[in-house]
Amino acid sequence: MQKQPKDLTGQKFGLLTVIGEGSGRLNKRGYKDRTWICQCECGNVVEKPAVNFAYGKNQSCGCLKHKMVVEHYYELHKKNQIDITGERFGRLTAVEMVEKSPKQGCMWLCRCDCGNEVIHPVKLLRSGRVQSCGCLRDEKIAKVNAKHNKSHSRLYNVWNGMRQRCNDPNHKSYKNYGGRGIKVCDEWDNFEAFEKWALESGYNPEAEYGECTLDRIDVNGDYEPNNCRWVDIQTQAANKRNSVARE
């Protein structure tokens, strides 16, 4: 004998009271699922799937979720009402609250270290997503562009070639450099540090090809400030190991 489905009429689930069986709803497989008509404490009457009652998913007509959302935004709004006058957020200093936006919350006038004034939502300031009037982003972009431009310079190619000979086993000259244990010092892993040393130690960016080449004084030593110099190609050729390795 087929088991009769449980009657939920009169039972209470959260804010809902079951008042009768519904007409049912088609599920994704094309079968009709049982439903129940419920009255919420707020007065709304809704039809809910029977299966959801077993998992505690039916608790209200939707007003409970709405109430929780409202309370969340109320607490968030209270938090955003905090006076932040004089507080610093990166390069920005909060000056005064200028308006309240329904979507953004409290809006604050801020003065950037560069002198510009901007208006930002307090939630973006407190989260750290905004730290300047835009000048910080522009500086980062300029720095990236400057680095990219240097990558096409002769000195950058010298630095890159030096590192490849010592670090890349696939480089044609690796066996005479990295393969013999010759390394690039930690300081010169940074191009800016190598560039600074080069300009202070005689590198001439305007020199003709072969007139200003990087040479290791001790051909068995590493690439480091105390063991490198700028010489012409003839001097470098004379400073070789067993007439084989050539810088």
C-alpha positions in Angstrom: 0.0 0.0 0.0 1.4 3.4 -1.0 2.4 5.6 1.9 0.3 8.7 2.2 2.3 12.0 2.2 2.5 13.9 5.5 0.0 16.6 6.1 1.7 19.8 7.2 -1.5 21.9 7.7 -1.3 23.9 10.8 2.4 23.5 11.4 4.7 26.5 11.8 8.0 26.9 10.2 9.8 30.1 11.2 7.4 32.9 10.4 5.2 30.7 8.2 2.1 28.8 9.1 0.9 26.1 6.7 -2.8 26.7 5.9 -3.3 24.1 3.1 -1.9 22.1 0.2 -1.0 24.0 -3.0 -1.5 23.1 -6.6 2.0 21.8 -7.0 4.9 22.9 -9.3 6.6 21.3 -12.2 10.3 20.5 -11.6 13.1 20.4 -14.1 12.4 16.7 -14.9 8.8 17.4 -15.8 7.2 16.0 -12.6 4.9 17.9 -10.3 6.4 18.6 -6.8 4.1 19.0 -3.9 3.6 22.5 -2.5 2.0 24.1 0.5 0.1 27.4 1.0 1.5 29.3 3.9 0.7 32.5 5.7 3.6 34.7 6.9 3.4 36.7 10.1 3.8 39.8 8.0 0.4 39.0 6.4 1.6 37.7 3.0 0.3 34.4 1.7 2.8 32.3 -0.4 3.2 28.9 -1.9 6.3 27.0 -1.0 7.8 23.6 -2.2 7.2 20.8 0.3 10.7 19.5 0.0 12.2 22.7 1.3 10.5 22.3 4.7 12.6 19.2 5.4 15.8 21.3 5.0 14.6 24.4 6.9 14.7 26.6 3.8 11.1 27.9 4.2 11.2 30.4 7.0 9.3 33.4 5.7 7.7 34.8 2.6 10.9 36.6 1.9 10.5 39.4 4.5 13.0 37.8 6.9 15.7 37.9 4.3 14.8 41.4 3.4 14.9 42.4 7.1 18.4 40.9 7.5 19.6 42.8 4.4 18.1 46.0 5.8 19.7 45.5 9.2 23.1 44.7 7.5 23.0 47.9 5.5 21.8 49.8 8.5 24.9 48.6 10.5 27.1 49.4 7.5 25.6 52.9 7.2 26.2 53.4 11.0 29.8 52.3 10.5 30.2 54.7 7.5 28.9 57.6 9.6 32.1 57.6 11.7 33.9 60.9 11.6 37.2 60.4 9.7 38.2 64.1 9.5 42.0 64.3 9.4 42.5 60.6 8.9 45.0 59.6 6.1 44.3 56.9 3.5 47.5 56.5 1.5 48.1 59.9 0.1 44.7 61.2 0.9 43.6 63.2 4.0 39.9 63.3 4.8 38.7 67.0 5.0 34.9 66.8 5.4 31.8 64.8 4.6 30.1 66.6 1.7 27.1 64.4 0.9 25.3 61.1 1.4 24.6 58.8 -1.6 21.9 56.1 -1.4 24.2 53.7 -3.2 27.7 54.9 -2.1 26.9 56.0 1.5 28.9 58.9 3.0 31.0 60.8 0.5 34.1 62.6 1.8 36.2 65.5 0.3 39.8 64.5 0.5 43.0 66.4 -0.2 45.9 64.5 -1.9 49.5 65.1 -1.0 50.0 66.4 -4.6 47.5 69.2 -3.8 44.4 67.9 -5.8 41.1 67.5 -4.1 38.7 64.6 -4.8 35.5 63.1 -3.4 35.3 59.4 -2.6 32.9 57.1 -0.7 34.1 56.4 2.8 33.8 52.6 2.2 36.4 52.8 -0.5 38.8 54.9 1.6 38.5 52.5 4.6 39.0 49.4 2.4 42.2 50.8 0.9 40.9 50.6 -2.7 41.5 54.4 -3.0 44.8 55.9 -1.9 45.3 59.0 -4.1 43.6 61.4 -6.5 44.9 59.2 -9.3 48.5 60.5 -9.2 49.8 57.3 -7.6 48.4 55.2 -10.5 49.9 57.6 -13.0 53.3 57.3 -11.4 53.1 53.5 -11.5 52.2 53.6 -15.2 55.0 56.1 -15.9 57.5 53.8 -14.0 56.4 50.8 -16.0 56.7 52.7 -19.3 60.1 54.0 -18.3 61.3 50.5 -17.5 59.9 49.3 -20.8 61.7 52.0 -22.7 65.0 51.1 -21.0 64.5 47.5 -22.2 65.4 48.7 -25.7 68.6 50.5 -24.6 72.2 49.2 -25.3 73.0 49.0 -21.6 69.9 46.9 -20.9 71.0 44.5 -23.6 74.5 44.3 -21.9 72.9 43.6 -18.6 70.5 41.0 -20.0 73.3 39.3 -22.0 75.4 39.1 -18.8 72.6 37.4 -16.9 71.7 35.0 -19.7 75.3 33.8 -20.0 75.4 33.0 -16.3 71.8 31.8 -15.7 70.5 30.2 -18.9 71.9 26.7 -19.7 70.5 27.1 -23.3 72.6 30.1 -24.0 75.4 29.5 -26.5 78.0 30.9 -24.1 76.7 29.3 -20.9 79.4 26.7 -20.7 82.1 29.4 -20.5 80.2 31.4 -17.8 77.4 29.8 -15.7 78.8 26.4 -16.6 82.1 27.3 -14.9 80.3 28.7 -11.8 80.5 32.3 -12.8 77.6 34.3 -11.3 76.0 37.7 -11.3 76.1 39.3 -7.9 72.7 39.7 -6.1 72.9 43.5 -6.4 73.0 43.3 -10.2 69.8 41.2 -10.4 68.2 44.7 -10.4 68.8 46.6 -13.6 68.5 50.0 -11.9 71.4 49.1 -9.6 73.5 47.9 -12.5 72.7 51.0 -14.5 73.7 53.3 -11.6 77.1 51.5 -11.3 77.6 51.6 -15.1 77.1 55.4 -15.3 79.3 56.0 -12.3 82.1 53.8 -13.5 82.7 55.1 -17.0 80.0 53.7 -19.2 79.5 55.9 -22.3 76.1 55.4 -24.0 77.3 57.4 -27.0 80.4 55.3 -27.6 80.9 53.6 -30.9 80.4 49.8 -31.1 83.4 48.1 -29.5 84.7 51.1 -27.6 82.8 50.5 -24.3 82.4 46.9 -23.4 81.8 45.2 -20.1 85.0 43.3 -19.0 85.7 41.2 -15.9 89.1 42.0 -14.5 89.5 38.5 -13.2 88.2 36.2 -15.9 87.5 33.5 -13.3 85.6 35.9 -11.0 81.9 36.8 -10.9 80.1 39.8 -12.4 80.3 42.3 -9.5 81.3 46.0 -9.1 84.8 45.3 -7.8 85.6 42.8 -10.7 84.1 44.7 -13.7 85.2 47.7 -15.8 84.4 49.3 -19.2 87.1 48.9 -21.8 87.4 48.7 -25.6 87.1 45.4 -27.5 90.9 45.1 -27.9 91.6 45.4 -24.2 88.9 42.8 -23.5 90.2 40.5 -26.1 93.6 40.5 -24.4 92.1 39.6 -21.1 90.9 36.1 -22.0 91.0 32.6 -20.5 93.3 30.2 -22.5 92.6 32.2 -25.6 89.0 30.8 -25.7 86.5 32.7 -23.6 85.8 36.2 -24.8 83.5 38.7 -23.1 
